[in-house]
Every structure is written in structure tokens, then in C-alpha cells.
Amino acid sequence: MARDETVRDSKRDRLIDRRSYLKLAGATAVSAAAAGAATAANYDTITVPAGETKTIDVGDGETFENKLIDMTADGASALVTTSGSNWTIRNVGFKGTHPGGHYLMTPGVAAAEGTGLIENVYMGDGQVARSGSGGIWVDANLPHQGTITFRNVHVAGFIDNGLYGSGPGAQGHGGNLHVESSYFAANTISNVRLNAKERPCNVTDTVVDATGNDPCGEGCSAPGSTTTRAIWSWYGETHLRNCDVVGSVATAKGGSVTKTNTRTGDDADLTPPKGVPMSAKAAASGSGTGGNSGKRSSGNGSGKQSADGSSSGNAAQATVRRVANGRGLPNVISIASSDAGTTTNYELTVSGKLRKSTDRSATKDAEDDVENGTATGAVAGGTDSYRFGGAVTNLDIDGRATVFIDGEQVASGEAGLPNALVVDGSGSPNAVSEYSFDVSGKVRGSGDSGRIEAHDTVESKRVSGRIVDAKDGYRFSGRLTRFQVDGPATVTLEPGEN
């Protein structure tokens, strides 16, 4: 099993999963319940021991549903395979960073007229950088000859493709796949790679963000490369309908792509579609929580969309289309100043679309500039507001101002840094704990959740520190990619909504 030496092999290195709570004593890590998470009903937890891979096969006509696959132990992973046709995989959450060496899921439909459904699945905790294989590989060896529908799936942070579906076409088989109301982000090589040799593939109501991916390694033609594609169509037709895409839309071996009502680049709204699970628990319990309730349809609507993006369905569907076109951006950020005698300058960046608004009685001033998801402006005794899609990725304020996001006041330094991490040594008086960790985004010390002293350092994406009978707190964006501690400290991670 391939491993990244800097992340997986040190006995004191542990990756902290989303909403996790770890008690680390010396070189030993013991996982406990998710921090602040309530117990959900109606799903089973499959716990994979350290260093092992749990293989689960879903047979002809079977349904595998309401499972949380816990891979948080060091080197633990899982592989879900299928056989036969007319099977269903529904409400499944993979919790923990994939160590690589195989794909997490290898589905295929044996019969040409058969189907498979993969619905409400979370694979968003990513994979160890430079490890081999990736998220989903459509099983060309079965061979896959039918149709698989992926609906409300979340695939993020994989190294060797997020959804790799071109294999059957390479072997001359006619199977295809469709993607509906799903979210793909930061997958290296490709996010959605489709086989469409004999029958078209459709990607509908889906968000693909190709930025922020980790370097590939084993099995990659150019180890260390971060080259990726948002959509990669091989052999035949791929149709994008009502999608938001950041990254290249590429073709190979005669593939083609058509776009209908699809926004790309700076025009894309990267808010995950409604119903996409944003955690393993949300998937397992069947409660998709992604996005805004009015952003786009669930992929199950019967209304047919014309080439101009209008809908022949009901009025509710038409409203969804208008919101998806950016004329109903769901989130609001306001920067307010009560001192008319002092000017406060700011720069704001979001991951989706951004425009000025008059929320919270804000004014639209000519000197405030909005371009490519970034706004620069100034306030002095007034308020500037913006509506946006996606998330706040950066907010720099030079001066004093109060910041509100969706009506709630937030610390200005924490906007764009949604995740909180606290290293707590207060439970072990006089004991020294030394720690270090890396993140994929930005990071800073947070006095709201712990002290930061001279021997605690933040350099680019890396943090190191030491505590004795105290707490150190940090805020960061992106993902936690490495954590190491030597001592009895307790570590809590509470991710926000990225």
C-alpha cells in the first residue's frame, strides 16, 4: 500500500478527519466521537482497523445503504465493488483520508440494458498526496456495459482521478454513465472523466472545481504534477447541462463536449448543489446538506431544459434556473464602519460569483471595484455589502470594521478561515506537548480559541508550537493535510462550511 512518508509512516503523525476529536498521548492516537456531533439514527458504522482494507461487494439486484465507513485509523481504507446489474449504493459516507493503493469504489454494470445507481455518497476527505489510484474507477474489467447514474455524490481531494469512467471505452465496451446534482473538487488528473464511446454521457446540475488539487505520484505519468481537468470526455459525446465549472473542459480520442446553460470560470457559482452530503455522517444518515435550497434542481425534476436554459417544467423549476444563473446569489457579507472620520480599506475574495448589494442598508459606491470574484473598497461611517456564491476565501481589512456573514457577526480575521483547531494541554499539568501541522489553505493563530506565544510559529501553510498547561488555537482554510504531536495534548478540529 503506497504511503506518503511525511504523512503516514511516522508513528506520531496522524491526519485529523472532519469533525474529529483525538486524544494523543506520546506516540499513540486514540480516536473518539466527532466533536459536538449528535448521534444520528438509521445507519451502521463499519470500522476498518489500522493498516487494513475492508472490501465490500454489492451483487446483482442488491442494495447497500445507510453505512458510515470509518477509515480514520492509520492506513485504513475500504473498497466497494459491484457485480451483476440493477444494484444500488445509497447513503454511504467514507470517513477518513484514503491512504491510496486502490480506488475506494469500482462499480460496473454487466448487462448492456442493466443499470446501477450511486446516490448520496460522501467521499470528500481526500487522499494522501502522491499515493496511487484515486476515488472511483468504473470497472472496465467486469466489463461495464450498462449505465451507472451518480446522483448527489461528493468527491474531493483524490490523486488519480475523482471519477475515472473512461476505461470501458478504452477496452471497446459500450457502457456509459451519467452524473446528476453532484460536487467534485480538487481531484488531480481529472475530476469527472467520462467514457462515451457508443452512448452519450450527461453531466447535469453539477459543480466541478478543479483548483487546489494535490500533486500526483505513483501511477502518474508525471509524478509531482498537479495538472487536472474539470471535465474530460473520451471517445464520444458528453453533454453538460446547468453546470458550474472551474477548470479545463478537455477531450481525448475523439471525445466531444456540448454545454447548455453551463457557467465556467469566473461566472461559475461553486456552491455545492442542494442535497449533496457535506460529511460522511450526513451521507450515511441520508441527510444531504450541501448548498443553498434554491440553487439548482436535485437532478430528479421532470422539466425539460431548452438550449437557452429555460425550463418547460413547473414554476419552481424555473425559479431554480434563475438562481443558478446567478441572479439570486444566496449569501451576504457586509463590512460596516461606525467611524465617519476614519477610512477602512478592504479586499474580499470568494470562491463563486460576487456582486454588490444594498443589504444591511449598504450603499453602492463607484470606488468599490468587483472583478473575478474579488472586491476592493473602503468604508467610513457606512456599510458595503456583497451577495456571493461559494465561500469567502479571503478577507483583508486595513482599519476597523465589523463584519457580518448572512446576518451574523464574525471576527474579521476569521472570514475566509472557517476551520478551527485547538491544541489543549490544560488537562495534563506541567506536561510539555510539542506539535506541528500543515494545511492546504491559509492559517493564523486565533486568540478566541487559545493563546499564541512567541515559540508558536506560523510560516506559510505550516504551524509548529509548544504548550504547557494551556491551549493554542488556530483558524485555517482548506484541508488539514498533516498533524504531529509529542505529548499528552488533546486536539479538537471543528471544520466550518467551506
Long-range contacts (C-beta under 8 A, 24 or more apart in sequence): 1-51, 1-53, 1-75, 1-77, 1-99, 1-100, 1-101, 2-99, 2-100, 2-101, 2-130, 2-131, 2-132, 2-217, 2-218, 3-75, 3-99, 3-100, 3-128, 3-131, 4-128, 4-129, 4-130, 4-131, 4-217, 6-482, 7-128, 7-129, 7-481, 7-482, 8-74, 8-75, 8-99, 8-128, 10-484, 12-484, 12-485, 12-486, 13-482, 13-483, 13-484, 14-74, 14-483, 14-484, 14-485, 15-96, 15-97, 15-128, 15-480, 15-481, 15-482, 15-483, 16-421, 16-480, 16-483, 16-491, 16-493, 17-72, 17-95, 17-96, 17-97, 17-125, 17-493, 18-95, 18-124, 18-125, 18-279, 18-280, 18-493, 18-495, 19-279, 19-281, 19-493, 19-494, 19-495, 20-72, 20-493, 21-490, 21-491, 21-492, 21-493, 22-490, 22-491, 22-492, 23-490, 23-491, 24-485, 24-487, 24-488, 24-489, 24-490, 24-491, 25-487, 25-488, 26-486, 26-487, 26-488, 27-486, 29-74, 31-72, 31-73, 34-281, 35-492, 35-493, 35-494, 36-494, 37-281, 40-281, 40-284, 40-285, 40-287, 41-285, 42-66, 42-285, 42-286, 43-67, 43-68, 43-91, 43-284, 43-285, 43-286, 44-68, 45-69, 45-70, 45-284, 46-70, 46-78, 47-73, 48-73, 48-76, 48-77, 48-78, 49-73, 49-76, 50-74, 50-75, 50-76, 51-75, 51-76, 52-76, 52-77, 53-77, 53-78, 53-79, 53-101, 53-102, 54-78, 54-79, 55-79, 55-80, 55-81, 56-80, 56-81, 57-81, 57-82, 57-83, 58-82, 58-83, 58-87, 58-88, 58-89, 59-83, 59-84, 59-87, 60-84, 60-85, 60-86, 60-87, 60-110, 61-85, 61-86, 61-87, 62-87, 62-88, 63-87, 63-88, 63-89, 63-90, 64-88, 64-89, 64-90, 64-92, 65-89, 65-90, 65-91, 65-92, 66-90, 66-91, 66-92, 66-284, 66-285, 66-286, 67-91, 67-92, 67-93, 67-284, 68-92, 68-93, 68-95, 68-280, 68-281, 68-283, 68-284, 69-93, 69-94, 69-95, 69-280, 70-95, 70-96, 70-280, 71-95, 71-96, 71-97, 71-98, 72-96, 75-99, 77-101, 77-102, 77-104, 78-104, 79-103, 79-104, 79-105, 79-106, 80-104, 80-105, 80-106, 80-107, 81-105, 81-106, 81-107, 81-139, 82-106, 82-107, 82-108, 82-109, 82-116, 82-139, 82-142, 83-108, 83-110, 83-142, 84-110, 84-111, 84-114, 85-109, 85-110, 85-111, 85-114, 85-115, 85-116, 85-146, 86-114, 86-115, 86-116, 87-116, 87-117, 88-116, 88-117, 88-118, 88-119, 89-116, 89-117, 89-118, 89-119, 89-121, 90-117, 90-118, 90-119, 90-120, 90-121, 90-286, 91-119, 91-120, 91-121, 91-283, 91-284, 91-285, 91-286, 92-120, 92-121, 92-122, 92-283, 92-284, 93-121, 93-122, 93-277, 93-279, 93-280, 93-281, 93-282, 93-283, 93-284, 94-121, 94-122, 94-123, 94-125, 94-280, 95-125, 95-280, 95-281, 96-125, 97-125, 97-126, 97-127, 97-128, 98-125, 98-126, 98-127, 98-128, 98-131, 98-135, 98-158, 99-127, 99-128, 99-131, 100-127, 100-128, 100-131, 100-132, 100-133, 100-159, 100-160, 100-218, 101-131, 101-132, 101-133, 102-132, 102-133, 103-133, 103-134, 103-135, 103-136, 103-137, 103-164, 104-135, 104-136, 105-135, 105-136, 105-137, 106-136, 106-137, 106-138, 106-139, 107-136, 107-138, 107-139, 107-144, 107-148, 108-138, 108-139, 108-140, 108-141, 108-142, 108-143, 108-144, 108-148, 108-168, 108-175, 109-142, 109-144, 109-145, 109-146, 109-147, 109-148, 109-175, 110-142, 110-143, 110-144, 110-145, 110-146, 111-145, 111-146, 112-145, 112-146, 112-174, 112-175, 113-146, 114-145, 114-146, 114-147, 115-146, 115-147, 115-148, 115-149, 116-146, 116-147, 116-148, 116-149, 117-148, 117-149, 117-151, 118-148, 118-149, 118-150, 118-151, 118-153, 119-149, 119-150, 119-151, 119-152, 119-153, 120-151, 120-152, 120-153, 120-275, 120-277, 120-283, 120-286, 120-288, 121-152, 121-153, 121-154, 121-277, 121-283, 122-153, 122-154, 122-277, 122-278, 122-279, 122-280, 122-282, 122-283, 122-284, 123-153, 123-154, 123-155, 123-156, 123-158, 124-154, 124-155, 124-156, 124-157, 124-185, 124-278, 124-279, 124-280, 125-156, 125-157, 125-280, 126-156, 126-157, 126-158, 126-186, 126-214, 126-479, 127-157, 127-158, 127-159, 127-214, 128-159, 129-159, 129-214, 129-215, 129-217, 129-481, 130-159, 130-214, 130-215, 130-216, 130-217, 130-218, 130-223, 130-224, 131-159, 131-217, 131-218, 132-159, 132-160, 132-217, 132-218, 132-219, 133-159, 133-160, 133-219, 134-158, 134-159, 134-160, 134-161, 134-162, 134-164, 134-187, 134-188, 134-189, 135-161, 135-162, 135-163, 135-164, 135-187, 136-161, 136-162, 136-163, 136-164, 136-165, 137-161, 137-164, 137-167, 138-163, 138-164, 138-165, 138-166, 138-167, 138-168, 138-175, 138-177, 138-195, 139-167, 139-168, 140-167, 140-168, 140-170, 140-171, 140-173, 141-171, 143-168, 143-171, 143-173, 143-175, 144-168, 144-173, 144-175, 145-173, 145-174, 145-175, 146-175, 147-175, 147-176, 147-177, 147-178, 147-199, 148-175, 148-176, 148-177, 148-178, 149-177, 149-178, 149-179, 149-180, 150-177, 150-178, 150-179, 150-180, 150-182, 151-179, 151-180, 151-181, 151-182, 151-299, 151-300, 152-180, 152-181, 152-182, 152-273, 152-275, 152-276, 152-277, 152-288, 152-298, 152-299, 153-179, 153-182, 153-183, 153-276, 154-182, 154-183, 154-272, 154-276, 154-277, 154-278, 154-283, 154-290, 155-182, 155-183, 155-184, 155-185, 155-187, 155-191, 156-183, 156-184, 156-185, 156-186, 156-187, 157-185, 157-186, 157-187, 157-213, 157-214, 157-479, 158-187, 158-188, 159-187, 159-188, 159-189, 159-214, 159-215, 159-216, 159-217, 159-220, 160-188, 160-189, 160-216, 160-219, 160-220, 161-187, 161-188, 161-189, 161-190, 161-191, 161-193, 162-187, 162-190, 162-191, 162-192, 162-193, 163-187, 163-190, 163-191, 163-192, 163-193, 164-190, 164-193, 165-192, 165-193, 165-194, 165-195, 165-201, 166-193, 166-194, 166-195, 166-232, 166-234, 166-235, 166-252, 167-195, 168-195, 168-197, 169-195, 169-196, 169-197, 169-234, 169-235, 169-236, 169-253, 170-195, 170-234, 170-235, 172-197, 173-197, 174-198, 174-199, 176-200, 176-201, 177-201, 178-202, 178-203, 178-204, 179-203, 179-204, 179-206, 180-204, 180-205, 180-206, 180-298, 180-299, 180-300, 181-205, 181-206, 181-273, 181-274, 181-275, 181-276, 181-296, 181-297, 181-298, 181-299, 181-300, 182-206, 182-207, 182-273, 182-276, 183-207, 183-208, 183-272, 183-273, 183-276, 183-290, 184-208, 184-209, 184-230, 185-209, 185-210, 185-212, 186-210, 186-211, 186-212, 186-213, 186-214, 187-213, 187-228, 188-213, 188-214, 188-215, 188-216, 188-220, 188-225, 188-226, 188-227, 188-228, 189-216, 189-220, 189-227, 189-228, 189-229, 190-228, 190-229, 190-230, 190-231, 190-232, 190-250, 191-228, 191-229, 191-230, 191-231, 191-247, 192-230, 192-231, 192-232, 193-229, 193-232, 193-234, 194-231, 194-232, 194-233, 194-234, 194-238, 194-255, 195-234, 195-235, 195-236, 196-233, 196-234, 196-235, 196-236, 196-237, 196-238, 196-255, 197-234, 197-235, 197-236, 198-236, 199-236, 200-236, 200-237, 200-238, 200-239, 201-233, 201-236, 201-237, 201-238, 201-239, 202-238, 202-239, 202-241, 203-231, 203-238, 203-239, 203-240, 203-241, 203-243, 204-240, 204-241, 204-242, 204-243, 204-299, 205-241, 205-242, 205-243, 205-273, 205-296, 205-297, 205-298, 205-299, 205-324, 206-243, 206-244, 206-273, 207-243, 207-244, 207-245, 207-268, 207-269, 207-270, 207-271, 207-272, 207-273, 208-243, 208-244, 208-245, 208-246, 208-247, 209-246, 209-247, 209-268, 209-270, 209-351, 210-246, 210-247, 210-248, 211-246, 211-247, 212-440, 212-441, 212-478, 214-440, 214-481, 231-257, 233-257, 241-305, 242-296, 242-297, 242-305, 242-309, 242-321, 242-324, 244-268, 244-269, 244-270, 244-324, 244-352, 246-270, 260-305, 260-307, 260-309, 261-305, 261-308, 261-309, 261-321, 261-324, 261-325, 263-325, 263-326, 266-353, 266-372, 266-373, 267-326, 267-353, 268-352, 268-353, 269-295, 269-324, 269-326, 269-329, 269-352, 269-353, 269-389, 269-390, 270-351, 270-352, 270-389, 270-390, 270-391, 271-295, 271-330, 271-352, 271-389, 271-390, 273-298, 273-299, 274-298, 278-497, 292-323, 292-330, 292-331, 294-319, 294-320, 294-323, 294-328, 294-330, 295-320, 295-323, 295-324, 295-330, 295-389, 296-320, 296-321, 296-323, 296-324, 326-353, 326-355, 326-389, 329-353, 329-354, 329-355, 329-387, 329-388, 329-389, 330-387, 330-389, 331-387, 331-388, 331-389, 331-405, 331-406, 332-357, 332-359, 332-360, 332-385, 332-386, 332-387, 332-388, 332-404, 332-405, 332-406, 332-407, 333-385, 333-386, 333-388, 333-392, 333-395, 333-403, 333-404, 333-405, 333-415, 334-359, 334-360, 334-362, 334-383, 334-384, 334-385, 334-386, 334-403, 334-404, 334-405, 335-377, 335-379, 335-383, 335-384, 335-385, 335-397, 335-401, 335-402, 335-403, 336-360, 336-379, 336-382, 336-383, 336-384, 336-401, 336-402, 336-403, 336-404, 337-379, 337-380, 337-381, 337-382, 337-383, 337-399, 337-400, 337-401, 337-402, 338-381, 338-402, 339-380, 339-381, 339-400, 340-380, 340-381, 340-382, 341-380, 341-381, 342-380, 342-399, 342-400, 343-378, 343-379, 343-380, 343-399, 344-378, 344-379, 344-380, 344-397, 344-398, 344-399, 344-400, 344-401, 345-376, 345-377, 345-378, 345-397, 345-398, 345-399, 346-375, 346-376, 346-377, 346-378, 346-379, 346-384, 346-395, 346-396, 346-397, 346-398, 346-401, 347-374, 347-375, 347-376, 347-394, 347-395, 347-396, 348-374, 348-375, 348-376, 348-386, 348-392, 348-394, 348-395, 349-373, 349-374, 349-375, 349-392, 349-393, 349-394, 349-395, 349-416, 350-374, 350-386, 350-388, 350-389, 350-390, 350-391, 350-392, 350-393, 351-389, 351-390, 351-391, 351-393, 352-388, 352-389, 352-390, 352-391, 353-388, 353-389, 353-390, 354-386, 354-387, 354-388, 354-389, 355-386, 355-387, 355-388, 356-384, 356-385, 356-386, 356-387, 357-385, 357-386, 357-387, 358-385, 359-385, 359-387, 360-385, 360-404, 391-416, 391-418, 391-497, 391-498, 392-416, 393-441, 393-477, 394-442, 411-448, 413-444, 413-446, 413-475, 414-446, 414-448, 414-475, 416-442, 416-477, 417-441, 417-442, 417-443, 417-444, 417-475, 417-476, 417-477, 418-475, 418-477, 418-495, 418-496, 418-497, 418-498, 419-475, 419-476, 419-477, 419-480, 419-493, 419-494, 419-495, 419-496, 419-498, 420-446, 420-449, 420-473, 420-474, 420-475, 420-493, 420-494, 420-495, 420-496, 421-473, 421-474, 421-475, 421-476, 421-480, 421-491, 421-492, 421-493, 421-494, 422-449, 422-450, 422-471, 422-472, 422-473, 422-474, 422-491, 422-492, 423-450, 423-465, 423-467, 423-471, 423-472, 423-473, 423-485, 423-489, 423-490, 423-491, 424-450, 424-467, 424-471, 424-489, 424-490, 424-491, 424-492, 425-467, 425-468, 425-469, 425-470, 425-471, 425-487, 425-488, 425-489, 425-490, 426-469, 426-470, 426-471, 427-488, 427-490, 428-469, 428-487, 428-488, 428-489, 429-469, 430-468, 430-469, 431-468, 431-469, 431-487, 431-488, 432-466, 432-467, 432-468, 432-487, 433-466, 433-467, 433-468, 433-485, 433-486, 433-487, 433-488, 433-489, 434-464, 434-465, 434-466, 434-485, 434-486, 434-487, 435-464, 435-465, 435-466, 435-467, 435-472, 435-483, 435-484, 435-485, 435-486, 435-487, 435-489, 435-491, 436-462, 436-463, 436-464, 436-465, 436-482, 436-483, 436-484, 437-462, 437-463, 437-480, 437-482, 437-483, 437-484, 438-462, 438-463, 438-480, 438-481, 438-482, 439-463, 439-476, 439-477, 439-478, 439-479, 439-480, 439-481, 440-478, 440-479, 440-481, 441-476, 441-477, 441-478, 441-479, 442-476, 442-477, 442-478, 443-474, 443-475, 443-476, 443-477, 444-474, 444-475, 444-476, 445-472, 445-473, 445-474, 446-473, 446-474, 446-475, 447-473, 448-473, 449-473, 449-474, 449-475, 450-474
